[in-house]
Amino acid sequence: MNLLNQATELLQQQPYTLDTARQLALLESQAQGEEAECIGQMWETLMAGADEALLDALQRLEDGQL
């Protein structure tokens, strides 16, 4: 569960940035099984703590505009 620990530490650093989101996505993609599920659930934490600029950047990233 080393990746889960890294993700937990990552989300303790605020404010959240686009780099934070990219790092979380990388950790999630590297994880497997229950660890991947736990990291996936951390997106809720990131989204809840994201400011408007980050939410906008994440939407543009999802839309392929970044």
PDB file of N, CA, C and O in Angstrom:
ATOM      1  N   MET A   1       0.822  -1.195   0.000  1.00  0.00           N
ATOM      2  CA  MET A   1       0.000   0.000   0.000  1.00  0.00           C
ATOM      3  C   MET A   1       0.869   1.264   0.000  1.00  0.00           C
ATOM      4  O   MET A   1       0.438   2.318   0.468  1.00  0.00           O
ATOM      5  N   ASN A   2       2.054   1.155  -0.510  1.00  0.00           N
ATOM      6  CA  ASN A   2       2.943   2.300  -0.583  1.00  0.00           C
ATOM      7  C   ASN A   2       2.358   3.419  -1.437  1.00  0.00           C
ATOM      8  O   ASN A   2       2.489   4.591  -1.086  1.00  0.00           O
ATOM      9  N   LEU A   3       1.719   3.081  -2.543  1.00  0.00           N
ATOM     10  CA  LEU A   3       1.117   4.094  -3.402  1.00  0.00           C
ATOM     11  C   LEU A   3      -0.021   4.813  -2.675  1.00  0.00           C
ATOM     12  O   LEU A   3      -0.207   6.018  -2.847  1.00  0.00           O
ATOM     13  N   LEU A   4      -0.764   4.087  -1.880  1.00  0.00           N
ATOM     14  CA  LEU A   4      -1.845   4.686  -1.098  1.00  0.00           C
ATOM     15  C   LEU A   4      -1.273   5.688  -0.097  1.00  0.00           C
ATOM     16  O   LEU A   4      -1.833   6.768   0.090  1.00  0.00           O
ATOM     17  N   ASN A   5      -0.181   5.338   0.534  1.00  0.00           N
ATOM     18  CA  ASN A   5       0.467   6.268   1.465  1.00  0.00           C
ATOM     19  C   ASN A   5       0.933   7.522   0.737  1.00  0.00           C
ATOM     20  O   ASN A   5       0.787   8.628   1.256  1.00  0.00           O
ATOM     21  N   GLN A   6       1.487   7.362  -0.450  1.00  0.00           N
ATOM     22  CA  GLN A   6       1.930   8.507  -1.233  1.00  0.00           C
ATOM     23  C   GLN A   6       0.748   9.402  -1.601  1.00  0.00           C
ATOM     24  O   GLN A   6       0.850  10.627  -1.540  1.00  0.00           O
ATOM     25  N   ALA A   7      -0.360   8.793  -1.978  1.00  0.00           N
ATOM     26  CA  ALA A   7      -1.556   9.563  -2.334  1.00  0.00           C
ATOM     27  C   ALA A   7      -2.094  10.317  -1.118  1.00  0.00           C
ATOM     28  O   ALA A   7      -2.508  11.471  -1.230  1.00  0.00           O
ATOM     29  N   THR A   8      -2.086   9.670   0.023  1.00  0.00           N
ATOM     30  CA  THR A   8      -2.547  10.309   1.252  1.00  0.00           C
ATOM     31  C   THR A   8      -1.683  11.520   1.583  1.00  0.00           C
ATOM     32  O   THR A   8      -2.199  12.586   1.916  1.00  0.00           O
ATOM     33  N   GLU A   9      -0.368  11.350   1.488  1.00  0.00           N
ATOM     34  CA  GLU A   9       0.549  12.465   1.742  1.00  0.00           C
ATOM     35  C   GLU A   9       0.343  13.584   0.728  1.00  0.00           C
ATOM     36  O   GLU A   9       0.396  14.762   1.080  1.00  0.00           O
ATOM     37  N   LEU A  10       0.111  13.218  -0.528  1.00  0.00           N
ATOM     38  CA  LEU A  10      -0.104  14.203  -1.580  1.00  0.00           C
ATOM     39  C   LEU A  10      -1.294  15.099  -1.256  1.00  0.00           C
ATOM     40  O   LEU A  10      -1.229  16.315  -1.435  1.00  0.00           O
ATOM     41  N   LEU A  11      -2.367  14.503  -0.785  1.00  0.00           N
ATOM     42  CA  LEU A  11      -3.581  15.274  -0.514  1.00  0.00           C
ATOM     43  C   LEU A  11      -3.512  16.059   0.788  1.00  0.00           C
ATOM     44  O   LEU A  11      -4.417  16.836   1.093  1.00  0.00           O
ATOM     45  N   GLN A  12      -2.451  15.864   1.553  1.00  0.00           N
ATOM     46  CA  GLN A  12      -2.266  16.676   2.755  1.00  0.00           C
ATOM     47  C   GLN A  12      -1.626  18.020   2.420  1.00  0.00           C
ATOM     48  O   GLN A  12      -1.580  18.924   3.254  1.00  0.00           O
ATOM     49  N   GLN A  13      -1.133  18.137   1.188  1.00  0.00           N
ATOM     50  CA  GLN A  13      -0.496  19.373   0.738  1.00  0.00           C
ATOM     51  C   GLN A  13      -1.520  20.213  -0.011  1.00  0.00           C
ATOM     52  O   GLN A  13      -2.010  19.817  -1.069  1.00  0.00           O
ATOM     53  N   GLN A  14      -1.834  21.359   0.539  1.00  0.00           N
ATOM     54  CA  GLN A  14      -2.795  22.238  -0.113  1.00  0.00           C
ATOM     55  C   GLN A  14      -2.153  23.575  -0.345  1.00  0.00           C
ATOM     56  O   GLN A  14      -1.203  23.895   0.369  1.00  0.00           O
ATOM     57  N   PRO A  15      -2.582  24.370  -1.268  1.00  0.00           N
ATOM     58  CA  PRO A  15      -3.750  24.154  -2.110  1.00  0.00           C
ATOM     59  C   PRO A  15      -3.470  23.111  -3.187  1.00  0.00           C
ATOM     60  O   PRO A  15      -2.326  22.898  -3.589  1.00  0.00           O
ATOM     61  N   TYR A  16      -4.536  22.472  -3.642  1.00  0.00           N
ATOM     62  CA  TYR A  16      -4.417  21.496  -4.714  1.00  0.00           C
ATOM     63  C   TYR A  16      -4.182  22.224  -6.033  1.00  0.00           C
ATOM     64  O   TYR A  16      -4.744  23.290  -6.283  1.00  0.00           O
ATOM     65  N   THR A  17      -3.351  21.633  -6.858  1.00  0.00           N
ATOM     66  CA  THR A  17      -3.023  22.214  -8.156  1.00  0.00           C
ATOM     67  C   THR A  17      -3.248  21.175  -9.249  1.00  0.00           C
ATOM     68  O   THR A  17      -3.574  20.021  -8.969  1.00  0.00           O
ATOM     69  N   LEU A  18      -3.072  21.597 -10.486  1.00  0.00           N
ATOM     70  CA  LEU A  18      -3.164  20.667 -11.601  1.00  0.00           C
ATOM     71  C   LEU A  18      -2.091  19.586 -11.466  1.00  0.00           C
ATOM     72  O   LEU A  18      -2.319  18.431 -11.827  1.00  0.00           O
ATOM     73  N   ASP A  19      -0.942  19.957 -10.953  1.00  0.00           N
ATOM     74  CA  ASP A  19       0.123  18.973 -10.720  1.00  0.00           C
ATOM     75  C   ASP A  19      -0.312  17.949  -9.678  1.00  0.00           C
ATOM     76  O   ASP A  19       0.003  16.766  -9.809  1.00  0.00           O
ATOM     77  N   THR A  20      -1.025  18.383  -8.653  1.00  0.00           N
ATOM     78  CA  THR A  20      -1.550  17.457  -7.645  1.00  0.00           C
ATOM     79  C   THR A  20      -2.452  16.428  -8.317  1.00  0.00           C
ATOM     80  O   THR A  20      -2.344  15.230  -8.056  1.00  0.00           O
ATOM     81  N   ALA A  21      -3.338  16.905  -9.180  1.00  0.00           N
ATOM     82  CA  ALA A  21      -4.266  16.015  -9.876  1.00  0.00           C
ATOM     83  C   ALA A  21      -3.518  15.045 -10.781  1.00  0.00           C
ATOM     84  O   ALA A  21      -3.859  13.864 -10.848  1.00  0.00           O
ATOM     85  N   ARG A  22      -2.515  15.534 -11.467  1.00  0.00           N
ATOM     86  CA  ARG A  22      -1.729  14.664 -12.347  1.00  0.00           C
ATOM     87  C   ARG A  22      -0.985  13.596 -11.547  1.00  0.00           C
ATOM     88  O   ARG A  22      -0.905  12.441 -11.967  1.00  0.00           O
ATOM     89  N   GLN A  23      -0.443  13.984 -10.399  1.00  0.00           N
ATOM     90  CA  GLN A  23       0.250  13.010  -9.559  1.00  0.00           C
ATOM     91  C   GLN A  23      -0.716  11.971  -9.006  1.00  0.00           C
ATOM     92  O   GLN A  23      -0.383  10.787  -8.943  1.00  0.00           O
ATOM     93  N   LEU A  24      -1.906  12.399  -8.607  1.00  0.00           N
ATOM     94  CA  LEU A  24      -2.910  11.464  -8.104  1.00  0.00           C
ATOM     95  C   LEU A  24      -3.312  10.482  -9.207  1.00  0.00           C
ATOM     96  O   LEU A  24      -3.451   9.285  -8.954  1.00  0.00           O
ATOM     97  N   ALA A  25      -3.496  10.986 -10.419  1.00  0.00           N
ATOM     98  CA  ALA A  25      -3.847  10.118 -11.542  1.00  0.00           C
ATOM     99  C   ALA A  25      -2.744   9.102 -11.820  1.00  0.00           C
ATOM    100  O   ALA A  25      -3.029   7.943 -12.121  1.00  0.00           O
ATOM    101  N   LEU A  26      -1.500   9.527 -11.723  1.00  0.00           N
ATOM    102  CA  LEU A  26      -0.376   8.615 -11.942  1.00  0.00           C
ATOM    103  C   LEU A  26      -0.347   7.525 -10.872  1.00  0.00           C
ATOM    104  O   LEU A  26      -0.172   6.347 -11.183  1.00  0.00           O
ATOM    105  N   LEU A  27      -0.517   7.920  -9.618  1.00  0.00           N
ATOM    106  CA  LEU A  27      -0.536   6.932  -8.539  1.00  0.00           C
ATOM    107  C   LEU A  27      -1.680   5.944  -8.723  1.00  0.00           C
ATOM    108  O   LEU A  27      -1.512   4.742  -8.520  1.00  0.00           O
ATOM    109  N   GLU A  28      -2.845   6.459  -9.108  1.00  0.00           N
ATOM    110  CA  GLU A  28      -3.998   5.591  -9.326  1.00  0.00           C
ATOM    111  C   GLU A  28      -3.730   4.600 -10.461  1.00  0.00           C
ATOM    112  O   GLU A  28      -4.108   3.433 -10.369  1.00  0.00           O
ATOM    113  N   SER A  29      -3.084   5.060 -11.522  1.00  0.00           N
ATOM    114  CA  SER A  29      -2.815   4.180 -12.661  1.00  0.00           C
ATOM    115  C   SER A  29      -1.774   3.111 -12.333  1.00  0.00           C
ATOM    116  O   SER A  29      -1.761   2.047 -12.951  1.00  0.00           O
ATOM    117  N   GLN A  30      -0.915   3.386 -11.381  1.00  0.00           N
ATOM    118  CA  GLN A  30       0.117   2.427 -10.986  1.00  0.00           C
ATOM    119  C   GLN A  30      -0.391   1.405  -9.976  1.00  0.00           C
ATOM    120  O   GLN A  30       0.164   0.314  -9.850  1.00  0.00           O
ATOM    121  N   ALA A  31      -1.448   1.770  -9.262  1.00  0.00           N
ATOM    122  CA  ALA A  31      -1.985   0.897  -8.213  1.00  0.00           C
ATOM    123  C   ALA A  31      -2.843  -0.211  -8.811  1.00  0.00           C
ATOM    124  O   ALA A  31      -3.292  -0.135  -9.955  1.00  0.00           O
ATOM    125  N   GLN A  32      -3.052  -1.226  -8.010  1.00  0.00           N
ATOM    126  CA  GLN A  32      -3.880  -2.357  -8.430  1.00  0.00           C
ATOM    127  C   GLN A  32      -4.833  -2.742  -7.306  1.00  0.00           C
ATOM    128  O   GLN A  32      -4.556  -2.511  -6.129  1.00  0.00           O
ATOM    129  N   GLY A  33      -5.958  -3.331  -7.690  1.00  0.00           N
ATOM    130  CA  GLY A  33      -6.898  -3.893  -6.719  1.00  0.00           C
ATOM    131  C   GLY A  33      -7.449  -2.877  -5.751  1.00  0.00           C
ATOM    132  O   GLY A  33      -7.831  -1.770  -6.132  1.00  0.00           O
ATOM    133  N   GLU A  34      -7.484  -3.269  -4.490  1.00  0.00           N
ATOM    134  CA  GLU A  34      -8.059  -2.433  -3.442  1.00  0.00           C
ATOM    135  C   GLU A  34      -7.319  -1.105  -3.300  1.00  0.00           C
ATOM    136  O   GLU A  34      -7.930  -0.076  -3.014  1.00  0.00           O
ATOM    137  N   GLU A  35      -6.010  -1.133  -3.500  1.00  0.00           N
ATOM    138  CA  GLU A  35      -5.235   0.100  -3.406  1.00  0.00           C
ATOM    139  C   GLU A  35      -5.680   1.097  -4.485  1.00  0.00           C
ATOM    140  O   GLU A  35      -5.814   2.289  -4.210  1.00  0.00           O
ATOM    141  N   ALA A  36      -5.904   0.616  -5.689  1.00  0.00           N
ATOM    142  CA  ALA A  36      -6.371   1.483  -6.780  1.00  0.00           C
ATOM    143  C   ALA A  36      -7.759   2.038  -6.463  1.00  0.00           C
ATOM    144  O   ALA A  36      -8.034   3.205  -6.740  1.00  0.00           O
ATOM    145  N   GLU A  37      -8.627   1.219  -5.890  1.00  0.00           N
ATOM    146  CA  GLU A  37      -9.961   1.670  -5.516  1.00  0.00           C
ATOM    147  C   GLU A  37      -9.898   2.770  -4.468  1.00  0.00           C
ATOM    148  O   GLU A  37     -10.609   3.771  -4.561  1.00  0.00           O
ATOM    149  N   CYS A  38      -9.046   2.579  -3.474  1.00  0.00           N
ATOM    150  CA  CYS A  38      -8.897   3.582  -2.408  1.00  0.00           C
ATOM    151  C   CYS A  38      -8.370   4.901  -2.963  1.00  0.00           C
ATOM    152  O   CYS A  38      -8.859   5.972  -2.604  1.00  0.00           O
ATOM    153  N   ILE A  39      -7.377   4.819  -3.833  1.00  0.00           N
ATOM    154  CA  ILE A  39      -6.832   6.037  -4.436  1.00  0.00           C
ATOM    155  C   ILE A  39      -7.896   6.684  -5.315  1.00  0.00           C
ATOM    156  O   ILE A  39      -8.019   7.908  -5.333  1.00  0.00           O
ATOM    157  N   GLY A  40      -8.658   5.885  -6.037  1.00  0.00           N
ATOM    158  CA  GLY A  40      -9.728   6.422  -6.873  1.00  0.00           C
ATOM    159  C   GLY A  40     -10.750   7.206  -6.067  1.00  0.00           C
ATOM    160  O   GLY A  40     -11.285   8.210  -6.539  1.00  0.00           O
ATOM    161  N   GLN A  41     -11.019   6.752  -4.862  1.00  0.00           N
ATOM    162  CA  GLN A  41     -11.974   7.451  -4.001  1.00  0.00           C
ATOM    163  C   GLN A  41     -11.425   8.787  -3.513  1.00  0.00           C
ATOM    164  O   GLN A  41     -12.185   9.655  -3.085  1.00  0.00           O
ATOM    165  N   MET A  42     -10.115   8.951  -3.577  1.00  0.00           N
ATOM    166  CA  MET A  42      -9.497  10.199  -3.122  1.00  0.00           C
ATOM    167  C   MET A  42      -9.787  11.366  -4.064  1.00  0.00           C
ATOM    168  O   MET A  42      -9.573  12.523  -3.703  1.00  0.00           O
ATOM    169  N   TRP A  43     -10.274  11.065  -5.271  1.00  0.00           N
ATOM    170  CA  TRP A  43     -10.642  12.138  -6.194  1.00  0.00           C
ATOM    171  C   TRP A  43     -11.731  13.012  -5.593  1.00  0.00           C
ATOM    172  O   TRP A  43     -11.769  14.215  -5.849  1.00  0.00           O
ATOM    173  N   GLU A  44     -12.611  12.428  -4.801  1.00  0.00           N
ATOM    174  CA  GLU A  44     -13.663  13.204  -4.150  1.00  0.00           C
ATOM    175  C   GLU A  44     -13.055  14.254  -3.229  1.00  0.00           C
ATOM    176  O   GLU A  44     -13.519  15.393  -3.176  1.00  0.00           O
ATOM    177  N   THR A  45     -12.013  13.859  -2.505  1.00  0.00           N
ATOM    178  CA  THR A  45     -11.331  14.788  -1.607  1.00  0.00           C
ATOM    179  C   THR A  45     -10.688  15.912  -2.397  1.00  0.00           C
ATOM    180  O   THR A  45     -10.800  17.083  -2.033  1.00  0.00           O
ATOM    181  N   LEU A  46     -10.014  15.551  -3.482  1.00  0.00           N
ATOM    182  CA  LEU A  46      -9.357  16.558  -4.305  1.00  0.00           C
ATOM    183  C   LEU A  46     -10.383  17.519  -4.893  1.00  0.00           C
ATOM    184  O   LEU A  46     -10.186  18.734  -4.862  1.00  0.00           O
ATOM    185  N   MET A  47     -11.470  16.984  -5.427  1.00  0.00           N
ATOM    186  CA  MET A  47     -12.488  17.836  -6.049  1.00  0.00           C
ATOM    187  C   MET A  47     -13.158  18.743  -5.013  1.00  0.00           C
ATOM    188  O   MET A  47     -13.465  19.899  -5.304  1.00  0.00           O
ATOM    189  N   ALA A  48     -13.379  18.226  -3.824  1.00  0.00           N
ATOM    190  CA  ALA A  48     -14.013  19.027  -2.776  1.00  0.00           C
ATOM    191  C   ALA A  48     -13.109  20.175  -2.330  1.00  0.00           C
ATOM    192  O   ALA A  48     -13.596  21.231  -1.926  1.00  0.00           O
ATOM    193  N   GLY A  49     -11.802  19.968  -2.404  1.00  0.00           N
ATOM    194  CA  GLY A  49     -10.864  21.000  -1.970  1.00  0.00           C
ATOM    195  C   GLY A  49     -10.310  21.852  -3.089  1.00  0.00           C
ATOM    196  O   GLY A  49      -9.478  22.730  -2.855  1.00  0.00           O
ATOM    197  N   ALA A  50     -10.767  21.598  -4.307  1.00  0.00           N
ATOM    198  CA  ALA A  50     -10.246  22.339  -5.468  1.00  0.00           C
ATOM    199  C   ALA A  50     -10.909  23.705  -5.581  1.00  0.00           C
ATOM    200  O   ALA A  50     -12.101  23.859  -5.313  1.00  0.00           O
ATOM    201  N   ASP A  51     -10.114  24.692  -5.982  1.00  0.00           N
ATOM    202  CA  ASP A  51     -10.699  26.003  -6.241  1.00  0.00           C
ATOM    203  C   ASP A  51     -11.269  26.031  -7.658  1.00  0.00           C
ATOM    204  O   ASP A  51     -11.118  25.077  -8.422  1.00  0.00           O
ATOM    205  N   GLU A  52     -11.913  27.120  -7.989  1.00  0.00           N
ATOM    206  CA  GLU A  52     -12.588  27.241  -9.283  1.00  0.00           C
ATOM    207  C   GLU A  52     -11.606  27.103 -10.446  1.00  0.00           C
ATOM    208  O   GLU A  52     -11.942  26.496 -11.463  1.00  0.00           O
ATOM    209  N   ALA A  53     -10.413  27.648 -10.316  1.00  0.00           N
ATOM    210  CA  ALA A  53      -9.424  27.579 -11.394  1.00  0.00           C
ATOM    211  C   ALA A  53      -8.994  26.137 -11.654  1.00  0.00           C
ATOM    212  O   ALA A  53      -8.836  25.728 -12.804  1.00  0.00           O
ATOM    213  N   LEU A  54      -8.808  25.378 -10.587  1.00  0.00           N
ATOM    214  CA  LEU A  54      -8.413  23.983 -10.752  1.00  0.00           C
ATOM    215  C   LEU A  54      -9.554  23.175 -11.360  1.00  0.00           C
ATOM    216  O   LEU A  54      -9.325  22.354 -12.248  1.00  0.00           O
ATOM    217  N   LEU A  55     -10.765  23.395 -10.898  1.00  0.00           N
ATOM    218  CA  LEU A  55     -11.906  22.684 -11.469  1.00  0.00           C
ATOM    219  C   LEU A  55     -12.027  22.971 -12.966  1.00  0.00           C
ATOM    220  O   LEU A  55     -12.308  22.070 -13.756  1.00  0.00           O
ATOM    221  N   ASP A  56     -11.812  24.227 -13.346  1.00  0.00           N
ATOM    222  CA  ASP A  56     -11.855  24.598 -14.756  1.00  0.00           C
ATOM    223  C   ASP A  56     -10.741  23.902 -15.535  1.00  0.00           C
ATOM    224  O   ASP A  56     -10.978  23.387 -16.628  1.00  0.00           O
ATOM    225  N   ALA A  57      -9.528  23.881 -14.980  1.00  0.00           N
ATOM    226  CA  ALA A  57      -8.395  23.229 -15.646  1.00  0.00           C
ATOM    227  C   ALA A  57      -8.635  21.735 -15.791  1.00  0.00           C
ATOM    228  O   ALA A  57      -8.294  21.154 -16.822  1.00  0.00           O
ATOM    229  N   LEU A  58      -9.211  21.106 -14.783  1.00  0.00           N
ATOM    230  CA  LEU A  58      -9.502  19.676 -14.858  1.00  0.00           C
ATOM    231  C   LEU A  58     -10.548  19.387 -15.925  1.00  0.00           C
ATOM    232  O   LEU A  58     -10.459  18.381 -16.629  1.00  0.00           O
ATOM    233  N   GLN A  59     -11.534  20.261 -16.046  1.00  0.00           N
ATOM    234  CA  GLN A  59     -12.557  20.089 -17.079  1.00  0.00           C
ATOM    235  C   GLN A  59     -11.939  20.226 -18.466  1.00  0.00           C
ATOM    236  O   GLN A  59     -12.246  19.444 -19.366  1.00  0.00           O
ATOM    237  N   ARG A  60     -11.068  21.219 -18.639  1.00  0.00           N
ATOM    238  CA  ARG A  60     -10.407  21.399 -19.933  1.00  0.00           C
ATOM    239  C   ARG A  60      -9.492  20.224 -20.249  1.00  0.00           C
ATOM    240  O   ARG A  60      -9.385  19.814 -21.405  1.00  0.00           O
ATOM    241  N   LEU A  61      -8.839  19.686 -19.243  1.00  0.00           N
ATOM    242  CA  LEU A  61      -7.994  18.524 -19.424  1.00  0.00           C
ATOM    243  C   LEU A  61      -8.825  17.320 -19.872  1.00  0.00           C
ATOM    244  O   LEU A  61      -8.448  16.595 -20.792  1.00  0.00           O
ATOM    245  N   GLU A  62      -9.943  17.127 -19.214  1.00  0.00           N
ATOM    246  CA  GLU A  62     -10.842  16.022 -19.563  1.00  0.00           C
ATOM    247  C   GLU A  62     -11.384  16.180 -20.986  1.00  0.00           C
ATOM    248  O   GLU A  62     -11.584  15.194 -21.696  1.00  0.00           O
ATOM    249  N   ASP A  63     -11.618  17.419 -21.391  1.00  0.00           N
ATOM    250  CA  ASP A  63     -12.140  17.709 -22.725  1.00  0.00           C
ATOM    251  C   ASP A  63     -11.046  17.684 -23.804  1.00  0.00           C
ATOM    252  O   ASP A  63     -11.325  17.867 -24.989  1.00  0.00           O
ATOM    253  N   GLY A  64      -9.802  17.456 -23.374  1.00  0.00           N
ATOM    254  CA  GLY A  64      -8.691  17.414 -24.317  1.00  0.00           C
ATOM    255  C   GLY A  64      -8.181  18.778 -24.737  1.00  0.00           C
ATOM    256  O   GLY A  64      -7.496  18.902 -25.752  1.00  0.00           O
ATOM    257  N   GLN A  65      -8.505  19.794 -23.971  1.00  0.00           N
ATOM    258  CA  GLN A  65      -8.085  21.149 -24.318  1.00  0.00           C
ATOM    259  C   GLN A  65      -6.778  21.548 -23.656  1.00  0.00           C
ATOM    260  O   GLN A  65      -6.258  22.629 -23.935  1.00  0.00           O
ATOM    261  N   LEU A  66      -6.238  20.716 -22.796  1.00  0.00           N
ATOM    262  CA  LEU A  66      -4.949  21.000 -22.154  1.00  0.00           C
ATOM    263  C   LEU A  66      -3.940  19.958 -22.531  1.00  0.00           C
ATOM    264  O   LEU A  66      -2.792  20.022 -22.090  1.00  0.00           O
TER     265      LEU A  66
END
